[in-house]
C-alpha cells in the first residue's frame, strides 16, 4: 500500500522504515502523542516529511472528551443513584444515562470506571451494571478522590494547551518538542517550517509586501483586538469585527465597541484566519487556558499605530471580496 489511513490506535502499529510522510488532519491531544505519531516517519534514516493541518476549533472536541473523562461529584451521584435504583436486575449504560437524565452515554463510562475502581459496581459479560453487594449506599463513603480527578483533568488541559501552543507558536519546532521533554537542542534544526533555509533567520517565511488594502485590514483587526482588551478569544473577537448577530456575542460587551462591524465585508472565517496569522507572526498573542484570550504584542501595537509595517500577506479568503468568494465557493 502506498497510503495508510489510520486512527491513532492503528497508526501506532505501523512499524516500517520507509514511511516518507505523516499527515495529521487535526490537532493531536498532546505533545507526547504527537511525538509518537510523527515518529512513524523516516525510521530508515532517510528524509521524511510531517505535516499538521489544524484550525483553532480542533481543541474543542479534545476539551469535551477531557471533561467527559473526569466526572465531578454531581455526575457520579446521578449515575450512582441510577445504579442503586436498578437493583439486582442491573441496567446497561444507555438505561443508566436515561435514568440519570444525561444526554447520551458519553459521560457514563468514566463514572463507571471510577465506581469500578472503588469496588462499588460490577459489570457482567452481558454489559449489565449492578451495585456491588458490599458497597455502601452513601456516595461519600465510597472513597472516590475527586480532588485527584480534578488535578488530572487540569494536567490534561495543560497538555492540550501545550499542543495548541506548539502548533500556533513561533520558534523552532524541534527545539519546542525537545524542551517539552526536558532536552536541550544539541544540534542544528534539520529543517522545520520555522528554520527552513528558504525562510528568514527568524524562522518565518521570507518577507512579502502586503497591499495597502491588506495593511488597512490588518490595522482594523488589530484595533479590534486592542478594544477587546485581552478579555476574549479569537472566535468572539472575529465575530465582533464582522458585526455578527448572535446571542453569545450579545451577552458580552463586544457589540458596544467602536470596532464592532469594522470588517463587515470580510467573512468571519477569513477574519479568524487573519487573527490566527497575526498570532503566528507575533502581532498578537494568546493568553490563558483552557480558553485562550487574544491580546496585542508590542509589535502589534506598533503596526496598528502605523509606526511599523507588516511584512506578510493575508490569506486568500481575506484578500477576495465576498462576491468573489461566493462565486468560487470559498465563502
Beta strands, then each sheet from edge to edge (+ up, - down):
strand 1: 21-24
strand 2: 49-52
strand 3: 121-123
strand 4: 129-131
strand 5: 284-287
strand 6: 293-296
sheet 1: 1+ 2+
sheet 2: 3+ 4-
sheet 3: 5+ 6-
end
